[in-house]
Amino acid sequence: MEIEEEPRPKHRLFSPLKLDGAASEELRAYIDDLREEIARVEAELQRKQAHLTAAAAFFKPAP
């Protein structure tokens, strides 16, 4: 008997801005904020990947 896993719900860390009544400047500021957050997350992903790569090299069996 196989146990089927239910799909994990997406984890939302932010609330999307309501765009209908937003002024152009507010939308540009929102885009800037999102770009900063994307850059922060990409930097964290690179840091974690570097950590994984270093760990894999450390634990690699000797030839």
PQR file of N, CA, C, O and H, with PARSE charges and radii, in Angstrom:
ATOM      1  N   MET A   1       0.840  -1.170   0.000 -0.4000 1.5000
ATOM      2  CA  MET A   1       0.000   0.000   0.000 -0.0000 2.0000
ATOM      3  C   MET A   1       0.895   1.246   0.000  0.5500 1.7000
ATOM      4  O   MET A   1       1.753   1.406   0.867 -0.5500 1.4000
ATOM      5  N   GLU A   2       0.682   2.112  -0.973 -0.4000 1.5000
ATOM      6  CA  GLU A   2       1.467   3.327  -1.074 -0.0000 2.0000
ATOM      7  C   GLU A   2       0.739   4.486  -0.413  0.5500 1.7000
ATOM      8  O   GLU A   2      -0.481   4.622  -0.509 -0.5500 1.4000
ATOM      9  H   GLU A   2      -0.016   1.982  -1.677  0.4000 1.0000
ATOM     10  N   ILE A   3       1.510   5.297   0.246 -0.4000 1.5000
ATOM     11  CA  ILE A   3       0.939   6.501   0.847 -0.0000 2.0000
ATOM     12  C   ILE A   3       1.207   7.663  -0.091  0.5500 1.7000
ATOM     13  O   ILE A   3       2.355   7.978  -0.404 -0.5500 1.4000
ATOM     14  H   ILE A   3       2.501   5.186   0.323  0.4000 1.0000
ATOM     15  N   GLU A   4       0.138   8.288  -0.529 -0.4000 1.5000
ATOM     16  CA  GLU A   4       0.296   9.423  -1.425 -0.0000 2.0000
ATOM     17  C   GLU A   4       0.386  10.704  -0.606  0.5500 1.7000
ATOM     18  O   GLU A   4      -0.427  10.972   0.278 -0.5500 1.4000
ATOM     19  H   GLU A   4      -0.795   8.032  -0.275  0.4000 1.0000
ATOM     20  N   GLU A   5       1.400  11.470  -0.935 -0.4000 1.5000
ATOM     21  CA  GLU A   5       1.560  12.740  -0.243 -0.0000 2.0000
ATOM     22  C   GLU A   5       0.722  13.809  -0.930  0.5500 1.7000
ATOM     23  O   GLU A   5       0.640  13.869  -2.157 -0.5500 1.4000
ATOM     24  H   GLU A   5       2.061  11.252  -1.653  0.4000 1.0000
ATOM     25  N   GLU A   6       0.107  14.641  -0.118 -0.4000 1.5000
ATOM     26  CA  GLU A   6      -0.648  15.755  -0.676 -0.0000 2.0000
ATOM     27  C   GLU A   6       0.328  16.851  -1.053  0.5500 1.7000
ATOM     28  O   GLU A   6       1.352  17.026  -0.392 -0.5500 1.4000
ATOM     29  H   GLU A   6       0.173  14.592   0.879  0.4000 1.0000
ATOM     30  N   PRO A   7       0.023  17.592  -2.112 -0.5600 1.5000
ATOM     31  CA  PRO A   7       0.928  18.687  -2.471  0.2800 2.0000
ATOM     32  C   PRO A   7       1.002  19.715  -1.358  0.5500 1.7000
ATOM     33  O   PRO A   7       0.001  20.038  -0.718 -0.5500 1.4000
ATOM     34  N   ARG A   8       2.215  20.225  -1.139 -0.4000 1.5000
ATOM     35  CA  ARG A   8       2.405  21.222  -0.093 -0.0000 2.0000
ATOM     36  C   ARG A   8       1.842  22.562  -0.572  0.5500 1.7000
ATOM     37  O   ARG A   8       2.047  22.946  -1.724 -0.5500 1.4000
ATOM     38  H   ARG A   8       3.028  19.962  -1.659  0.4000 1.0000
ATOM     39  N   PRO A   9       1.150  23.255   0.288 -0.5600 1.5000
ATOM     40  CA  PRO A   9       0.634  24.561  -0.122  0.2800 2.0000
ATOM     41  C   PRO A   9       1.785  25.551  -0.278  0.5500 1.7000
ATOM     42  O   PRO A   9       2.798  25.460   0.415 -0.5500 1.4000
ATOM     43  N   LYS A  10       1.609  26.500  -1.203 -0.4000 1.5000
ATOM     44  CA  LYS A  10       2.620  27.531  -1.390 -0.0000 2.0000
ATOM     45  C   LYS A  10       2.668  28.408  -0.154  0.5500 1.7000
ATOM     46  O   LYS A  10       1.642  28.756   0.431 -0.5500 1.4000
ATOM     47  H   LYS A  10       0.786  26.573  -1.766  0.4000 1.0000
ATOM     48  N   HIS A  11       3.878  28.752   0.223 -0.4000 1.5000
ATOM     49  CA  HIS A  11       4.073  29.583   1.407 -0.0000 2.0000
ATOM     50  C   HIS A  11       4.223  31.033   0.958  0.5500 1.7000
ATOM     51  O   HIS A  11       5.200  31.381   0.295 -0.5500 1.4000
ATOM     52  H   HIS A  11       4.711  28.470  -0.252  0.4000 1.0000
ATOM     53  N   ARG A  12       3.292  31.849   1.305 -0.4000 1.5000
ATOM     54  CA  ARG A  12       3.323  33.262   0.928 -0.0000 2.0000
ATOM     55  C   ARG A  12       3.972  34.064   2.048  0.5500 1.7000
ATOM     56  O   ARG A  12       3.547  33.998   3.201 -0.5500 1.4000
ATOM     57  H   ARG A  12       2.498  31.566   1.844  0.4000 1.0000
ATOM     58  N   LEU A  13       5.003  34.819   1.696 -0.4000 1.5000
ATOM     59  CA  LEU A  13       5.686  35.640   2.676 -0.0000 2.0000
ATOM     60  C   LEU A  13       5.295  37.108   2.564  0.5500 1.7000
ATOM     61  O   LEU A  13       5.664  37.921   3.411 -0.5500 1.4000
ATOM     62  H   LEU A  13       5.348  34.872   0.759  0.4000 1.0000
ATOM     63  N   PHE A  14       4.567  37.435   1.544 -0.4000 1.5000
ATOM     64  CA  PHE A  14       4.174  38.818   1.357 -0.0000 2.0000
ATOM     65  C   PHE A  14       2.743  38.866   0.850  0.5500 1.7000
ATOM     66  O   PHE A  14       2.204  37.880   0.348 -0.5500 1.4000
ATOM     67  H   PHE A  14       4.267  36.775   0.856  0.4000 1.0000
ATOM     68  N   SER A  15       2.158  40.014   0.992 -0.4000 1.5000
ATOM     69  CA  SER A  15       0.814  40.222   0.473 -0.0000 2.0000
ATOM     70  C   SER A  15       0.913  41.082  -0.777  0.5500 1.7000
ATOM     71  O   SER A  15       1.442  42.192  -0.720 -0.5500 1.4000
ATOM     72  H   SER A  15       2.596  40.815   1.400  0.4000 1.0000
ATOM     73  N   PRO A  16       0.420  40.595  -1.892 -0.5600 1.5000
ATOM     74  CA  PRO A  16       0.485  41.389  -3.115  0.2800 2.0000
ATOM     75  C   PRO A  16      -0.251  42.719  -2.949  0.5500 1.7000
ATOM     76  O   PRO A  16      -1.290  42.798  -2.295 -0.5500 1.4000
ATOM     77  N   LEU A  17       0.301  43.733  -3.544 -0.4000 1.5000
ATOM     78  CA  LEU A  17      -0.283  45.064  -3.500 -0.0000 2.0000
ATOM     79  C   LEU A  17      -1.514  45.106  -4.394  0.5500 1.7000
ATOM     80  O   LEU A  17      -1.504  44.549  -5.492 -0.5500 1.4000
ATOM     81  H   LEU A  17       1.145  43.670  -4.075  0.4000 1.0000
ATOM     82  N   LYS A  18      -2.566  45.759  -3.933 -0.4000 1.5000
ATOM     83  CA  LYS A  18      -3.738  45.949  -4.797 -0.0000 2.0000
ATOM     84  C   LYS A  18      -3.365  47.013  -5.814  0.5500 1.7000
ATOM     85  O   LYS A  18      -3.059  48.150  -5.454 -0.5500 1.4000
ATOM     86  H   LYS A  18      -2.573  46.211  -3.041  0.4000 1.0000
ATOM     87  N   LEU A  19      -3.392  46.640  -7.071 -0.4000 1.5000
ATOM     88  CA  LEU A  19      -2.893  47.513  -8.121 -0.0000 2.0000
ATOM     89  C   LEU A  19      -3.935  48.488  -8.661  0.5500 1.7000
ATOM     90  O   LEU A  19      -3.577  49.485  -9.288 -0.5500 1.4000
ATOM     91  H   LEU A  19      -3.640  45.717  -7.363  0.4000 1.0000
ATOM     92  N   ASP A  20      -5.188  48.224  -8.434 -0.4000 1.5000
ATOM     93  CA  ASP A  20      -6.247  49.037  -9.035 -0.0000 2.0000
ATOM     94  C   ASP A  20      -6.128  50.521  -8.697  0.5500 1.7000
ATOM     95  O   ASP A  20      -6.208  51.363  -9.590 -0.5500 1.4000
ATOM     96  H   ASP A  20      -5.479  47.414  -7.924  0.4000 1.0000
ATOM     97  N   GLY A  21      -5.941  50.844  -7.449 -0.4000 1.5000
ATOM     98  CA  GLY A  21      -5.933  52.244  -7.051 -0.0000 2.0000
ATOM     99  C   GLY A  21      -4.546  52.815  -6.837  0.5500 1.7000
ATOM    100  O   GLY A  21      -4.411  53.931  -6.335 -0.5500 1.4000
ATOM    101  H   GLY A  21      -5.876  50.159  -6.723  0.4000 1.0000
ATOM    102  N   ALA A  22      -3.518  52.079  -7.205 -0.4000 1.5000
ATOM    103  CA  ALA A  22      -2.150  52.521  -6.952 -0.0000 2.0000
ATOM    104  C   ALA A  22      -1.705  53.543  -7.995  0.5500 1.7000
ATOM    105  O   ALA A  22      -1.979  53.397  -9.186 -0.5500 1.4000
ATOM    106  H   ALA A  22      -3.627  51.173  -7.612  0.4000 1.0000
ATOM    107  N   ALA A  23      -1.023  54.564  -7.530 -0.4000 1.5000
ATOM    108  CA  ALA A  23      -0.472  55.573  -8.424 -0.0000 2.0000
ATOM    109  C   ALA A  23       0.791  55.026  -9.091  0.5500 1.7000
ATOM    110  O   ALA A  23       1.378  54.051  -8.621 -0.5500 1.4000
ATOM    111  H   ALA A  23      -0.800  54.682  -6.562  0.4000 1.0000
ATOM    112  N   SER A  24       1.198  55.653 -10.179 -0.4000 1.5000
ATOM    113  CA  SER A  24       2.380  55.205 -10.922 -0.0000 2.0000
ATOM    114  C   SER A  24       3.617  55.175 -10.042  0.5500 1.7000
ATOM    115  O   SER A  24       4.380  54.210 -10.091 -0.5500 1.4000
ATOM    116  H   SER A  24       0.721  56.445 -10.561  0.4000 1.0000
ATOM    117  N   GLU A  25       3.835  56.205  -9.241 -0.4000 1.5000
ATOM    118  CA  GLU A  25       5.003  56.240  -8.358 -0.0000 2.0000
ATOM    119  C   GLU A  25       4.956  55.114  -7.335  0.5500 1.7000
ATOM    120  O   GLU A  25       5.983  54.512  -7.021 -0.5500 1.4000
ATOM    121  H   GLU A  25       3.216  56.989  -9.201  0.4000 1.0000
ATOM    122  N   GLU A  26       3.784  54.832  -6.822 -0.4000 1.5000
ATOM    123  CA  GLU A  26       3.629  53.739  -5.847 -0.0000 2.0000
ATOM    124  C   GLU A  26       3.955  52.404  -6.506  0.5500 1.7000
ATOM    125  O   GLU A  26       4.580  51.543  -5.886 -0.5500 1.4000
ATOM    126  H   GLU A  26       2.950  55.320  -7.077  0.4000 1.0000
ATOM    127  N   LEU A  27       3.543  52.226  -7.746 -0.4000 1.5000
ATOM    128  CA  LEU A  27       3.837  50.988  -8.471 -0.0000 2.0000
ATOM    129  C   LEU A  27       5.340  50.859  -8.726  0.5500 1.7000
ATOM    130  O   LEU A  27       5.896  49.769  -8.597 -0.5500 1.4000
ATOM    131  H   LEU A  27       3.036  52.924  -8.250  0.4000 1.0000
ATOM    132  N   ARG A  28       6.000  51.960  -9.086 -0.4000 1.5000
ATOM    133  CA  ARG A  28       7.454  51.920  -9.300 -0.0000 2.0000
ATOM    134  C   ARG A  28       8.183  51.583  -7.996  0.5500 1.7000
ATOM    135  O   ARG A  28       9.133  50.801  -7.998 -0.5500 1.4000
ATOM    136  H   ARG A  28       5.548  52.846  -9.191  0.4000 1.0000
ATOM    137  N   ALA A  29       7.745  52.161  -6.906 -0.4000 1.5000
ATOM    138  CA  ALA A  29       8.349  51.856  -5.603 -0.0000 2.0000
ATOM    139  C   ALA A  29       8.135  50.395  -5.237  0.5500 1.7000
ATOM    140  O   ALA A  29       9.025  49.753  -4.680 -0.5500 1.4000
ATOM    141  H   ALA A  29       6.973  52.796  -6.904  0.4000 1.0000
ATOM    142  N   TYR A  30       6.964  49.875  -5.548 -0.4000 1.5000
ATOM    143  CA  TYR A  30       6.657  48.468  -5.271 -0.0000 2.0000
ATOM    144  C   TYR A  30       7.582  47.558  -6.085  0.5500 1.7000
ATOM    145  O   TYR A  30       8.092  46.563  -5.570 -0.5500 1.4000
ATOM    146  H   TYR A  30       6.241  50.397  -6.001  0.4000 1.0000
ATOM    147  N   ILE A  31       7.791  47.898  -7.339 -0.4000 1.5000
ATOM    148  CA  ILE A  31       8.696  47.120  -8.194 -0.0000 2.0000
ATOM    149  C   ILE A  31      10.108  47.163  -7.621  0.5500 1.7000
ATOM    150  O   ILE A  31      10.785  46.136  -7.573 -0.5500 1.4000
ATOM    151  H   ILE A  31       7.377  48.706  -7.757  0.4000 1.0000
ATOM    152  N   ASP A  32      10.556  48.330  -7.188 -0.4000 1.5000
ATOM    153  CA  ASP A  32      11.888  48.447  -6.587 -0.0000 2.0000
ATOM    154  C   ASP A  32      12.009  47.569  -5.344  0.5500 1.7000
ATOM    155  O   ASP A  32      13.018  46.890  -5.155 -0.5500 1.4000
ATOM    156  H   ASP A  32      10.006  49.164  -7.226  0.4000 1.0000
ATOM    157  N   ASP A  33      10.980  47.584  -4.500 -0.4000 1.5000
ATOM    158  CA  ASP A  33      10.990  46.740  -3.300 -0.0000 2.0000
ATOM    159  C   ASP A  33      11.073  45.260  -3.663  0.5500 1.7000
ATOM    160  O   ASP A  33      11.816  44.501  -3.041 -0.5500 1.4000
ATOM    161  H   ASP A  33      10.160  48.135  -4.653  0.4000 1.0000
ATOM    162  N   LEU A  34      10.310  44.861  -4.668 -0.4000 1.5000
ATOM    163  CA  LEU A  34      10.327  43.459  -5.088 -0.0000 2.0000
ATOM    164  C   LEU A  34      11.688  43.071  -5.652  0.5500 1.7000
ATOM    165  O   LEU A  34      12.180  41.975  -5.385 -0.5500 1.4000
ATOM    166  H   LEU A  34       9.706  45.477  -5.173  0.4000 1.0000
ATOM    167  N   ARG A  35      12.299  43.961  -6.430 -0.4000 1.5000
ATOM    168  CA  ARG A  35      13.629  43.673  -6.986 -0.0000 2.0000
ATOM    169  C   ARG A  35      14.659  43.519  -5.867  0.5500 1.7000
ATOM    170  O   ARG A  35      15.518  42.640  -5.936 -0.5500 1.4000
ATOM    171  H   ARG A  35      11.899  44.852  -6.647  0.4000 1.0000
ATOM    172  N   GLU A  36      14.580  44.362  -4.844 -0.4000 1.5000
ATOM    173  CA  GLU A  36      15.492  44.240  -3.706 -0.0000 2.0000
ATOM    174  C   GLU A  36      15.295  42.903  -2.997  0.5500 1.7000
ATOM    175  O   GLU A  36      16.268  42.264  -2.596 -0.5500 1.4000
ATOM    176  H   GLU A  36      13.882  45.076  -4.788  0.4000 1.0000
ATOM    177  N   GLU A  37      14.065  42.486  -2.844 -0.4000 1.5000
ATOM    178  CA  GLU A  37      13.786  41.216  -2.178 -0.0000 2.0000
ATOM    179  C   GLU A  37      14.276  40.043  -3.020  0.5500 1.7000
ATOM    180  O   GLU A  37      14.819  39.077  -2.485 -0.5500 1.4000
ATOM    181  H   GLU A  37      13.274  43.006  -3.169  0.4000 1.0000
ATOM    182  N   ILE A  38      14.089  40.124  -4.327 -0.4000 1.5000
ATOM    183  CA  ILE A  38      14.583  39.073  -5.225 -0.0000 2.0000
ATOM    184  C   ILE A  38      16.093  38.972  -5.121  0.5500 1.7000
ATOM    185  O   ILE A  38      16.630  37.866  -5.044 -0.5500 1.4000
ATOM    186  H   ILE A  38      13.648  40.909  -4.763  0.4000 1.0000
ATOM    187  N   ALA A  39      16.793  40.103  -5.116 -0.4000 1.5000
ATOM    188  CA  ALA A  39      18.259  40.104  -4.995 -0.0000 2.0000
ATOM    189  C   ALA A  39      18.690  39.484  -3.665  0.5500 1.7000
ATOM    190  O   ALA A  39      19.664  38.732  -3.619 -0.5500 1.4000
ATOM    191  H   ALA A  39      16.357  41.000  -5.179  0.4000 1.0000
ATOM    192  N   ARG A  40      17.977  39.792  -2.596 -0.4000 1.5000
ATOM    193  CA  ARG A  40      18.295  39.233  -1.282 -0.0000 2.0000
ATOM    194  C   ARG A  40      18.130  37.713  -1.275  0.5500 1.7000
ATOM    195  O   ARG A  40      18.969  36.995  -0.730 -0.5500 1.4000
ATOM    196  H   ARG A  40      17.186  40.402  -2.633  0.4000 1.0000
ATOM    197  N   VAL A  41      17.055  37.232  -1.878 -0.4000 1.5000
ATOM    198  CA  VAL A  41      16.796  35.792  -1.917 -0.0000 2.0000
ATOM    199  C   VAL A  41      17.809  35.090  -2.818  0.5500 1.7000
ATOM    200  O   VAL A  41      18.276  34.000  -2.488 -0.5500 1.4000
ATOM    201  H   VAL A  41      16.374  37.815  -2.321  0.4000 1.0000
ATOM    202  N   GLU A  42      18.155  35.701  -3.953 -0.4000 1.5000
ATOM    203  CA  GLU A  42      19.149  35.096  -4.836 -0.0000 2.0000
ATOM    204  C   GLU A  42      20.511  35.005  -4.147  0.5500 1.7000
ATOM    205  O   GLU A  42      21.220  34.013  -4.313 -0.5500 1.4000
ATOM    206  H   GLU A  42      17.776  36.586  -4.222  0.4000 1.0000
ATOM    207  N   ALA A  43      20.882  36.026  -3.377 -0.4000 1.5000
ATOM    208  CA  ALA A  43      22.146  35.989  -2.632 -0.0000 2.0000
ATOM    209  C   ALA A  43      22.135  34.859  -1.607  0.5500 1.7000
ATOM    210  O   ALA A  43      23.143  34.178  -1.421 -0.5500 1.4000
ATOM    211  H   ALA A  43      20.306  36.832  -3.241  0.4000 1.0000
ATOM    212  N   GLU A  44      21.019  34.661  -0.954 -0.4000 1.5000
ATOM    213  CA  GLU A  44      20.904  33.571   0.025 -0.0000 2.0000
ATOM    214  C   GLU A  44      20.993  32.216  -0.664  0.5500 1.7000
ATOM    215  O   GLU A  44      21.617  31.294  -0.138 -0.5500 1.4000
ATOM    216  H   GLU A  44      20.199  35.215  -1.105  0.4000 1.0000
ATOM    217  N   LEU A  45      20.378  32.086  -1.830 -0.4000 1.5000
ATOM    218  CA  LEU A  45      20.478  30.832  -2.584 -0.0000 2.0000
ATOM    219  C   LEU A  45      21.921  30.549  -2.984  0.5500 1.7000
ATOM    220  O   LEU A  45      22.374  29.407  -2.911 -0.5500 1.4000
ATOM    221  H   LEU A  45      19.870  32.834  -2.257  0.4000 1.0000
ATOM    222  N   GLN A  46      22.642  31.580  -3.406 -0.4000 1.5000
ATOM    223  CA  GLN A  46      24.050  31.401  -3.775 -0.0000 2.0000
ATOM    224  C   GLN A  46      24.883  30.985  -2.557  0.5500 1.7000
ATOM    225  O   GLN A  46      25.758  30.124  -2.655 -0.5500 1.4000
ATOM    226  H   GLN A  46      22.275  32.508  -3.465  0.4000 1.0000
ATOM    227  N   ARG A  47      24.600  31.606  -1.414 -0.4000 1.5000
ATOM    228  CA  ARG A  47      25.315  31.265  -0.195 -0.0000 2.0000
ATOM    229  C   ARG A  47      25.074  29.801   0.172  0.5500 1.7000
ATOM    230  O   ARG A  47      26.008  29.084   0.530 -0.5500 1.4000
ATOM    231  H   ARG A  47      23.889  32.305  -1.333  0.4000 1.0000
ATOM    232  N   LYS A  48      23.828  29.365   0.082 -0.4000 1.5000
ATOM    233  CA  LYS A  48      23.502  27.976   0.427 -0.0000 2.0000
ATOM    234  C   LYS A  48      24.116  27.005  -0.567  0.5500 1.7000
ATOM    235  O   LYS A  48      24.584  25.935  -0.179 -0.5500 1.4000
ATOM    236  H   LYS A  48      23.069  29.948  -0.208  0.4000 1.0000
ATOM    237  N   GLN A  49      24.121  27.367  -1.851 -0.4000 1.5000
ATOM    238  CA  GLN A  49      24.722  26.496  -2.860 -0.0000 2.0000
ATOM    239  C   GLN A  49      26.222  26.370  -2.628  0.5500 1.7000
ATOM    240  O   GLN A  49      26.785  25.285  -2.773 -0.5500 1.4000
ATOM    241  H   GLN A  49      23.741  28.237  -2.167  0.4000 1.0000
ATOM    242  N   ALA A  50      26.871  27.473  -2.270 -0.4000 1.5000
ATOM    243  CA  ALA A  50      28.304  27.433  -1.982 -0.0000 2.0000
ATOM    244  C   ALA A  50      28.580  26.528  -0.776  0.5500 1.7000
ATOM    245  O   ALA A  50      29.569  25.795  -0.755 -0.5500 1.4000
ATOM    246  H   ALA A  50      26.414  28.355  -2.152  0.4000 1.0000
ATOM    247  N   HIS A  51      27.709  26.587   0.211 -0.4000 1.5000
ATOM    248  CA  HIS A  51      27.849  25.739   1.390 -0.0000 2.0000
ATOM    249  C   HIS A  51      27.725  24.258   1.005  0.5500 1.7000
ATOM    250  O   HIS A  51      28.509  23.423   1.456 -0.5500 1.4000
ATOM    251  H   HIS A  51      26.906  27.182   0.194  0.4000 1.0000
ATOM    252  N   LEU A  52      26.738  23.950   0.171 -0.4000 1.5000
ATOM    253  CA  LEU A  52      26.545  22.561  -0.272 -0.0000 2.0000
ATOM    254  C   LEU A  52      27.736  22.076  -1.097  0.5500 1.7000
ATOM    255  O   LEU A  52      28.178  20.936  -0.947 -0.5500 1.4000
ATOM    256  H   LEU A  52      26.102  24.628  -0.196  0.4000 1.0000
ATOM    257  N   THR A  53      28.248  22.935  -1.957 -0.4000 1.5000
ATOM    258  CA  THR A  53      29.391  22.568  -2.785 -0.0000 2.0000
ATOM    259  C   THR A  53      30.621  22.304  -1.918  0.5500 1.7000
ATOM    260  O   THR A  53      31.353  21.342  -2.147 -0.5500 1.4000
ATOM    261  H   THR A  53      27.889  23.860  -2.079  0.4000 1.0000
ATOM    262  N   ALA A  54      30.843  23.163  -0.923 -0.4000 1.5000
ATOM    263  CA  ALA A  54      31.980  22.976  -0.019 -0.0000 2.0000
ATOM    264  C   ALA A  54      31.831  21.687   0.785  0.5500 1.7000
ATOM    265  O   ALA A  54      32.808  20.966   0.988 -0.5500 1.4000
ATOM    266  H   ALA A  54      30.249  23.945  -0.737  0.4000 1.0000
ATOM    267  N   ALA A  55      30.629  21.400   1.236 -0.4000 1.5000
ATOM    268  CA  ALA A  55      30.399  20.171   1.995 -0.0000 2.0000
ATOM    269  C   ALA A  55      30.610  18.945   1.121  0.5500 1.7000
ATOM    270  O   ALA A  55      31.186  17.954   1.571 -0.5500 1.4000
ATOM    271  H   ALA A  55      29.836  21.986   1.071  0.4000 1.0000
ATOM    272  N   ALA A  56      30.150  19.001  -0.120 -0.4000 1.5000
ATOM    273  CA  ALA A  56      30.326  17.867  -1.022 -0.0000 2.0000
ATOM    274  C   ALA A  56      31.806  17.638  -1.301  0.5500 1.7000
ATOM    275  O   ALA A  56      32.250  16.491  -1.366 -0.5500 1.4000
ATOM    276  H   ALA A  56      29.682  19.805  -0.485  0.4000 1.0000
ATOM    277  N   ALA A  57      32.570  18.706  -1.467 -0.4000 1.5000
ATOM    278  CA  ALA A  57      34.016  18.566  -1.715 -0.0000 2.0000
ATOM    279  C   ALA A  57      34.725  18.004  -0.490  0.5500 1.7000
ATOM    280  O   ALA A  57      35.651  17.203  -0.617 -0.5500 1.4000
ATOM    281  H   ALA A  57      32.209  19.637  -1.414  0.4000 1.0000
ATOM    282  N   PHE A  58      34.294  18.419   0.686 -0.4000 1.5000
ATOM    283  CA  PHE A  58      34.912  17.956   1.932 -0.0000 2.0000
ATOM    284  C   PHE A  58      34.681  16.465   2.135  0.5500 1.7000
ATOM    285  O   PHE A  58      35.589  15.744   2.549 -0.5500 1.4000
ATOM    286  H   PHE A  58      33.542  19.070   0.789  0.4000 1.0000
ATOM    287  N   PHE A  59      33.472  16.005   1.846 -0.4000 1.5000
ATOM    288  CA  PHE A  59      33.118  14.612   2.102 -0.0000 2.0000
ATOM    289  C   PHE A  59      33.346  13.700   0.899  0.5500 1.7000
ATOM    290  O   PHE A  59      32.980  12.525   0.927 -0.5500 1.4000
ATOM    291  H   PHE A  59      32.735  16.591   1.510  0.4000 1.0000
ATOM    292  N   LYS A  60      33.943  14.237  -0.145 -0.4000 1.5000
ATOM    293  CA  LYS A  60      34.215  13.435  -1.332 -0.0000 2.0000
ATOM    294  C   LYS A  60      35.256  12.376  -0.977  0.5500 1.7000
ATOM    295  O   LYS A  60      36.274  12.694  -0.363 -0.5500 1.4000
ATOM    296  H   LYS A  60      34.241  15.191  -0.168  0.4000 1.0000
ATOM    297  N   PRO A  61      35.010  11.120  -1.357 -0.5600 1.5000
ATOM    298  CA  PRO A  61      35.976  10.067  -1.029  0.2800 2.0000
ATOM    299  C   PRO A  61      37.333  10.312  -1.724  0.5500 1.7000
ATOM    300  O   PRO A  61      37.391  10.801  -2.852 -0.5500 1.4000
ATOM    301  N   ALA A  62      38.383   9.968  -1.036 -0.4000 1.5000
ATOM    302  CA  ALA A  62      39.739  10.125  -1.587 -0.0000 2.0000
ATOM    303  C   ALA A  62      39.915   9.146  -2.746  0.5500 1.7000
ATOM    304  O   ALA A  62      39.388   8.034  -2.712 -0.5500 1.4000
ATOM    305  H   ALA A  62      38.335   9.571  -0.119  0.4000 1.0000
ATOM    306  N   PRO A  63      40.665   9.571  -3.781 -0.5600 1.5000
ATOM    307  CA  PRO A  63      40.869   8.675  -4.939  0.2800 2.0000
ATOM    308  C   PRO A  63      41.764   7.510  -4.628  0.5500 1.7000
ATOM    309  O   PRO A  63      42.023   6.681  -5.500 -0.5500 1.4000
TER
END
